[in-house]
């Protein structure tokens, strides 16, 4: 089986929850690598932070849509987290805050998505 065929089969077999878990795992690993990177490696840091911010921005926008099927309190919590991630990310880029709280939030979301929560 070719790699492309395998990826397509995996995508079809993956539930939305599993896809979200996988995406959070990829973004969180990028943040962890950025946290461990040489302080002069701004590119690794900014790329990971931007990817995480875009993920959360997408989640926040999706939850702001009245057609979203999640319960309103959960949608509101996700929107609040999205706003916090945006603000905290800006502070991390300015070196006013650390990256670890972003990693911690993502890990908590992954626990919920994985049913470990």
LINGI-V832808 format. One line per field, one symbol per residue. ss: DSSP state (A for helix, B for strand, O for the rest). burial: I if it has 16 or more other ideal C-beta (glycine too) atoms within 10 Angstrom, else O. A space follows every 10 residues. Layout:
ss: ???
burial: ???
This chain:
ss: OOAAAAAAAA AAAOOAAAAA AAAAAAAAAA AAAAAAOOOO OAAAAAAAAA AAAAAAAAAA AAAAOOOOOO OAAAAAAAAA AAAAAAAAAA AAAOOOOOOA AAAAAAAAAA AAAOOOO
burial: OOOOOOOOOO OOOOOOOOOI IOOIOOIIOI IIOIIOOOOO OOOOIOOIIO IIIOIIOOII OOIOOOOOOO OOOOIOOIIO IIOOIOOIIO OIIOOOOOIO OIIOIIOOII OOIOOOO
